[in-house]
């Protein structure tokens, strides 16, 4: 009877001790998991802050890019205006040179010279109308 009692007490003590050991192992595992979770949260926070900084930098660079594109478009418009003015000036100079080149030819009579000069004048006028916008 006493042996059964001591056997029961031993069994209960063994169960109690093994429960404490299992509980201790689980507590240690939970502590490790909590530490890992804390580290992951810190990494997440750090990564999120880097991501936000990247978004802000991207926004700044996008704004600068858009500003530069806008300036380039304005410069292109100004360049096209200057180019058109330059082309118009060249056309005027060529027309003026064409008018100045209309001269009577030496050795021909007046009527023939007038006819040749009027033909050249008409040619210059028709070229100017074709080249003007």
Secondary structure, DSSP 8 states (H G I E B T S, - for coil): -HHHHHHHHHHHHHHHHHHHHHHHHHHHHHHHHHHHHHHHHHHHHHHHHHHHHHHHHHHHHHHHHHHHHHHHHHHHHHHHHHHHHHHHHHHHHHHHHHHHT----TTS-HHHHHHHHHHHHHHHHHHHHHH--
